[in-house]
Amino acid sequence: MKTLVLVYFCGKYLSMSLNITQEAPKVSKIAENIIGSEIIKLAGEVNEKIKQGERVFNLTIGDFNPQQFPIPTELRDEIIAAYNKGLTNYPPANGVLELRQAVSKLLSERCSLDYTSDEIVITGGARPAIYTVFKALVDPGDKVIFPTPSWNNNHYTYLNVADAIMIETTPENKFMPTVAEIAPHIEEASLLALCSPLNPTGTVFRKKELEEICDLILAENLKRKALNKKPLYVMYDQIYWPLTYGEMEHFNPVTLRPEMKEYTLFIDGISKSLAATGVRVGWTMGPQAIINKIKSILTHVGAWAGMSEQVATAKYLNQLDLFDSYLANIKSELTYRLNGFYDGFQALKAEGHSVDAIAPEAAIYLTVQFNLIGKTLPNGTVISNSKEITSFLLNEAKVAIVPFYAFGASDSSTWYRLSVGTCSKENVAEVIENLREALSKLK
């Protein structure tokens, strides 16, 4: 590259042109090739429109508007009290004992899961729990099986220099992976990453489906044990387990098949059930030998929840009547929004618009479809891919939702995650009307 340089010499400025090679910054290969969050990228576009004065319905992020969904009053008061007591020092690496005991009680009484305080480690939300489970179980070059769409498994696999075995699921099975889809890959994998209720779809495993997967894993590990080979582990993310609706029931591998306890690492916490994403209290539980290794990793990463938040959460969870009461209220509020959107999409579909939705089952998400590829925009442009659908929805309907390709699905997928944690009840009808007007412009 030619660069003009001015040099002061003998009272005069002389100019000369030099060839200077400008090299890219030297970083690790992982850092060089890491892919940023598509959700954060889309959120940036939304925020820019809002700055320009546009009213945009942001249904992208898996978070809660504190004005619509405040954390429990008692939890908030306990956090403030803990800070006022000066509880701002380091917590134990595996978490405050009182909190681990409270989590043990919660799991026993609400999930029929028997884990002692020594089989539980507290983390700063669910993300450090997932990261440390990967670090504890996955070596470079190992294979990790996970369904797509699913939240961030592709990125955690990449960060561990592992090989991804991605199973693209289908709407016919509500985007939950089946034993038939998993079985062909089971012999070569070190970790199977599952999530139920599933982010991004808000759908859940049925009992029989999960039992079949557990039986497959147990049979595989029986063979590996005879050969003295590393087991196949399951990371089971159940962070949304309290948020199921209607007759829907949450199931987990260990309750269905107690032998799975030897091979299962759970991801859990209060982030979603208590609308406490920013409080950052999560946990993982599993075989004590592995939990001890996770604890050791955390001593170097330091990704634990704050001392005050841990103490406060322990006090709150020791009053399960408060937990149950809060859940009843938040589930009622979320159900109203999810059902409202689902009914709205079915109405749009009945009117002849190329949309669809899967009935809500759990979590804070609705799976919706905009089958608009081949449709013509008002300016004459023909929509050719899901990115153009996303842009159309944002620009014409002022509605921001997340395409499934942001969760590892193919670029051709026309399915989306719609999150209801940040919208009011009134927003539901407004969003549907905006969509109706925008869709009516297509040919």
GUVO-860649 format. One record per residue (C-alpha): y negated, x negated, z. Coordinates in steps of 0.001 Angstrom, whole numbers, plus 500000, padded with zeros to 6 digits. Layout:
BEGIN
<<Y X Z>>
...
***
This chain:
BEGIN
<<500000 500000 500000>>
<<496519 498664 499058>>
<<494122 498352 502022>>
<<490399 497467 501764>>
<<489394 494844 504372>>
<<485815 493777 505181>>
<<485368 490173 506402>>
<<482100 488761 507810>>
<<481641 485202 506482>>
<<478498 483018 506431>>
<<476155 485908 507058>>
<<477723 488155 504427>>
<<480387 490883 504343>>
<<483088 490120 501790>>
<<485589 492729 500701>>
<<489133 492077 499667>>
<<492139 494193 498836>>
<<495403 493339 500605>>
<<498938 494618 500235>>
<<499955 495840 503707>>
<<503304 497506 504291>>
<<503096 500249 506910>>
<<506480 500635 508557>>
<<507718 503775 510260>>
<<507968 503629 514067>>
<<511252 502191 515323>>
<<513173 504781 517315>>
<<516824 505537 517995>>
<<518930 507133 515302>>
<<519315 510210 517506>>
<<515549 510543 517910>>
<<514928 509852 514230>>
<<517196 512674 513090>>
<<516855 515245 515855>>
<<515927 518693 514574>>
<<513245 520522 516516>>
<<513714 524085 517702>>
<<513260 526653 514920>>
<<512223 529136 517603>>
<<509415 526854 518820>>
<<508330 526316 515202>>
<<508152 530053 514599>>
<<506331 530544 517908>>
<<503704 528058 516696>>
<<503064 530178 513594>>
<<502804 533288 515757>>
<<500346 531643 518165>>
<<498198 530476 515272>>
<<497936 534037 513966>>
<<497043 535279 517441>>
<<494305 532619 517661>>
<<492917 533986 514401>>
<<492587 537385 516053>>
<<495678 539067 514587>>
<<497804 541363 516707>>
<<501380 540130 516429>>
<<504430 541504 518206>>
<<506199 538340 519358>>
<<509852 539242 519870>>
<<511141 535692 519396>>
<<511498 533996 522741>>
<<514256 534652 525274>>
<<511732 534948 528075>>
<<510032 537639 530114>>
<<506433 538808 530317>>
<<505729 538574 534080>>
<<503462 541616 533831>>
<<506381 543653 532500>>
<<509196 541888 534343>>
<<507998 540105 537512>>
<<510521 538163 539564>>
<<511700 539929 542751>>
<<508882 540206 545286>>
<<511130 538876 548056>>
<<512051 535805 545995>>
<<508409 535114 545214>>
<<507467 535403 548892>>
<<510295 533055 549927>>
<<509148 530442 547382>>
<<505583 530595 548713>>
<<506841 530366 552295>>
<<508958 527321 551439>>
<<505975 525526 549896>>
<<503847 526428 552903>>
<<506503 524795 555093>>
<<506148 521592 553091>>
<<509573 521718 551445>>
<<508556 519491 548537>>
<<510911 516530 548973>>
<<514011 515641 546928>>
<<516893 518109 547202>>
<<520475 516789 547443>>
<<521849 515715 544060>>
<<524326 518593 543954>>
<<521886 521117 545415>>
<<520944 522482 548826>>
<<524097 523410 550755>>
<<522770 526837 551741>>
<<522190 527673 548078>>
<<525630 526488 546993>>
<<527123 528640 549751>>
<<525032 531635 548653>>
<<526127 531143 545038>>
<<529739 530944 546210>>
<<529321 534285 547973>>
<<527625 535861 544928>>
<<530413 534720 542605>>
<<533097 535960 544968>>
<<531612 539381 545633>>
<<530210 540177 542188>>
<<532428 538219 539758>>
<<535754 537875 541636>>
<<535460 534102 541225>>
<<536557 531823 544067>>
<<534521 528580 544090>>
<<533663 526600 547212>>
<<530277 524965 547698>>
<<531861 521626 546699>>
<<532848 523081 543323>>
<<529251 524108 542533>>
<<526302 521956 541532>>
<<522710 523231 541276>>
<<520608 522319 538243>>
<<517068 522892 536974>>
<<518017 525995 535025>>
<<520987 526291 532675>>
<<519975 523594 530168>>
<<520693 520580 532409>>
<<523986 522232 533324>>
<<524965 522456 529649>>
<<523750 518908 528967>>
<<525722 517419 531859>>
<<528876 519369 531008>>
<<528722 517872 527516>>
<<528078 514409 528958>>
<<530960 514722 531413>>
<<533531 515962 528889>>
<<532574 514863 525371>>
<<532840 511312 524017>>
<<531166 510104 520804>>
<<533314 511205 517901>>
<<534985 514022 519846>>
<<535101 517438 518212>>
<<533372 520455 519714>>
<<534220 523999 518610>>
<<531556 526670 518854>>
<<530699 529901 517078>>
<<527585 530451 515030>>
<<525262 532027 515728>>
<<525054 530606 519244>>
<<522301 528997 521260>>
<<521813 525238 520876>>
<<525470 524160 520770>>
<<524735 522381 517495>>
<<521966 520356 519145>>
<<523952 519448 522279>>
<<526839 518356 520056>>
<<524441 516182 518058>>
<<522916 514637 521192>>
<<526409 513600 522292>>
<<527200 512032 518887>>
<<530123 514432 518611>>
<<531446 516280 515583>>
<<530759 519983 515302>>
<<533408 522490 514278>>
<<531289 525561 513595>>
<<532909 528973 513271>>
<<530605 531363 511435>>
<<531318 534750 512961>>
<<530908 538146 511361>>
<<529116 541419 512126>>
<<532465 543227 511895>>
<<533419 541567 515206>>
<<529857 541780 516555>>
<<529525 538027 515997>>
<<532019 537162 518753>>
<<534623 534498 517802>>
<<538259 535547 517569>>
<<541445 533711 518451>>
<<542384 533672 514742>>
<<539140 531863 513909>>
<<539529 529320 516722>>
<<543264 528577 516420>>
<<543188 526387 513266>>
<<540861 523884 514964>>
<<542239 523801 518489>>
<<544459 520707 518261>>
<<541635 518347 517304>>
<<538941 519506 519754>>
<<537837 518282 523184>>
<<535544 521181 524059>>
<<535296 524853 523158>>
<<531814 526237 523867>>
<<531760 529991 524468>>
<<529047 532354 525654>>
<<529359 535953 526828>>
<<527133 537908 526883>>
<<526184 535999 523763>>
<<522771 534584 523006>>
<<521519 535502 520361>>
<<523472 538715 519728>>
<<523563 540515 523069>>
<<527267 541281 522505>>
<<530254 540546 524753>>
<<533921 539579 524706>>
<<536358 542424 525137>>
<<539118 541781 527662>>
<<541923 541467 525098>>
<<539883 539117 522862>>
<<539170 536714 525718>>
<<542734 536890 527056>>
<<544048 535834 523638>>
<<541673 532856 523531>>
<<542681 531831 527067>>
<<546370 532004 526188>>
<<545727 529802 523158>>
<<543961 527195 525312>>
<<546654 527234 528001>>
<<549383 526727 525410>>
<<547460 523840 523842>>
<<546906 522173 527208>>
<<550568 522541 528113>>
<<551380 520470 525016>>
<<548662 517924 525826>>
<<549847 517540 529399>>
<<553334 516628 528167>>
<<551767 513975 525923>>
<<549362 512761 528647>>
<<546397 513620 526416>>
<<542857 514636 527372>>
<<542731 518410 527993>>
<<540835 520924 525925>>
<<538032 522252 528145>>
<<536019 525439 527863>>
<<532317 525604 528622>>
<<531725 529261 529432>>
<<528056 530234 529461>>
<<527710 533493 531401>>
<<524021 533273 532298>>
<<523541 536926 531211>>
<<526568 538346 533047>>
<<524592 540718 535341>>
<<522809 542301 532349>>
<<525454 544544 530799>>
<<524748 548154 529836>>
<<526562 551472 529904>>
<<530325 551130 530211>>
<<530274 547537 529011>>
<<532046 545073 531334>>
<<531704 541306 531625>>
<<534901 539227 531622>>
<<535449 535535 532299>>
<<538407 533207 531592>>
<<539296 532380 535198>>
<<539502 535962 536444>>
<<541646 536939 533464>>
<<543854 533842 533606>>
<<543654 531983 536965>>
<<545317 528920 535350>>
<<542122 528515 533295>>
<<540276 527299 536412>>
<<541585 523792 535715>>
<<539943 523769 532291>>
<<536764 525884 532624>>
<<533175 524834 533353>>
<<530778 527731 533895>>
<<527062 527884 533104>>
<<525128 530324 535286>>
<<521869 530869 537174>>
<<519034 533272 538012>>
<<516912 532616 534911>>
<<517749 535849 533104>>
<<519080 538292 535698>>
<<516018 537827 537922>>
<<513495 537242 535069>>
<<513045 533798 536636>>
<<513064 531508 533597>>
<<510286 529341 535014>>
<<511743 529138 538517>>
<<514434 526860 537018>>
<<517416 527498 539279>>
<<520786 527283 537557>>
<<524256 526060 538414>>
<<527593 525042 537025>>
<<530966 525430 538695>>
<<534368 524070 537821>>
<<537114 521652 538927>>
<<535754 519551 541785>>
<<536616 516214 540156>>
<<534478 517120 537131>>
<<531719 518632 539268>>
<<531530 515315 541144>>
<<531003 513499 537840>>
<<528292 515986 536851>>
<<526630 515349 540211>>
<<526670 511593 539482>>
<<525088 512143 536063>>
<<522376 514281 537635>>
<<521489 511503 540096>>
<<520309 509507 537073>>
<<518793 512378 535085>>
<<517081 514053 538054>>
<<517282 517478 536416>>
<<517608 519471 539615>>
<<515743 522569 540724>>
<<512821 522102 543106>>
<<513535 522051 546843>>
<<511371 525097 547620>>
<<512900 527123 544799>>
<<516411 526248 545992>>
<<515738 527201 549599>>
<<514063 530450 548513>>
<<516875 531376 546128>>
<<519445 530773 548890>>
<<517632 533170 551215>>
<<517321 535780 548473>>
<<520942 535619 547288>>
<<522168 535970 550849>>
<<520792 539527 550663>>
<<522924 540941 547858>>
<<521548 544432 548425>>
<<518164 543117 547204>>
<<519884 541487 544224>>
<<521633 544748 543328>>
<<518445 546789 543685>>
<<516462 544456 541443>>
<<519250 544459 538849>>
<<519305 548243 538725>>
<<515585 548306 537973>>
<<515461 545527 535389>>
<<518528 546896 533582>>
<<516870 550302 533369>>
<<513730 548761 531867>>
<<515667 546591 529396>>
<<517947 549471 528389>>
<<514942 551622 527492>>
<<513599 548953 525156>>
<<516934 547962 523612>>
<<517986 551547 522971>>
<<514527 552383 521673>>
<<514676 549607 519099>>
<<518262 550432 518164>>
<<517416 554105 517605>>
<<514336 553050 515624>>
<<516401 550851 513322>>
<<518935 553619 512788>>
<<516080 555950 511843>>
<<514734 553398 509351>>
<<518234 552998 507913>>
<<518583 556773 507547>>
<<515289 556811 505653>>
<<516815 554481 503074>>
<<515428 551137 504219>>
<<517756 548112 503964>>
<<518031 547489 507696>>
<<520714 547817 510339>>
<<521392 547020 514003>>
<<524347 546556 516342>>
<<524311 548800 519391>>
<<523090 546883 522477>>
<<525746 545730 524911>>
<<524137 543116 527173>>
<<521417 540489 527721>>
<<517866 541000 526420>>
<<518649 540882 522711>>
<<519293 543279 519868>>
<<521067 542096 516722>>
<<519211 543471 513701>>
<<519536 543051 509949>>
<<516930 542955 507187>>
<<518980 542942 503998>>
<<515940 542307 501813>>
<<517057 539535 499454>>
<<516274 540733 495914>>
<<513490 543062 497074>>
<<510055 542672 495445>>
<<506923 542062 497502>>
<<503634 543873 496683>>
<<502394 540711 494889>>
<<505409 540748 492582>>
<<507348 537951 494287>>
<<511066 538553 494687>>
<<512473 537717 498130>>
<<515176 535075 497637>>
<<516151 533834 501128>>
<<515978 534577 504828>>
<<512935 532365 505383>>
<<510986 534578 503001>>
<<512224 537649 504883>>
<<510974 536112 508136>>
<<507598 535376 506540>>
<<507355 538917 505153>>
<<508043 540459 508559>>
<<505446 538237 510206>>
<<502723 538641 507590>>
<<503186 542270 506580>>
<<504673 543936 509674>>
<<503134 541561 512238>>
<<506568 541303 513845>>
<<508090 537943 514799>>
<<511854 537729 515328>>
<<514318 534837 515061>>
<<516669 534465 512076>>
<<520276 533626 512840>>
<<520007 530368 510891>>
<<517979 529116 513869>>
<<521239 529471 515828>>
<<523415 527542 513383>>
<<524307 530373 510985>>
<<523969 529861 507235>>
<<520568 530044 505550>>
<<521737 533080 503620>>
<<522258 535212 506734>>
<<520029 538278 506865>>
<<520685 538912 510581>>
<<518120 538351 513326>>
<<517688 538199 517099>>
<<515133 540619 518518>>
<<514179 539833 522129>>
<<512729 542571 524345>>
<<511713 540524 527399>>
<<508056 540248 526413>>
<<507318 543748 525119>>
<<506135 546904 526821>>
<<507708 550322 526417>>
<<504791 551351 524214>>
<<505417 548396 521903>>
<<508777 549803 520796>>
<<507376 552692 518758>>
<<504521 550507 517473>>
<<506910 547864 516152>>
<<509108 550442 514412>>
<<506066 552019 512753>>
<<504780 548630 511600>>
<<508190 547889 510110>>
<<508296 551295 508404>>
<<504933 550693 506730>>
<<505830 547144 505646>>
<<509275 548094 504310>>
<<507744 550948 502328>>
<<505761 548396 500291>>
<<508916 546757 498943>>
<<510471 547655 495605>>
***
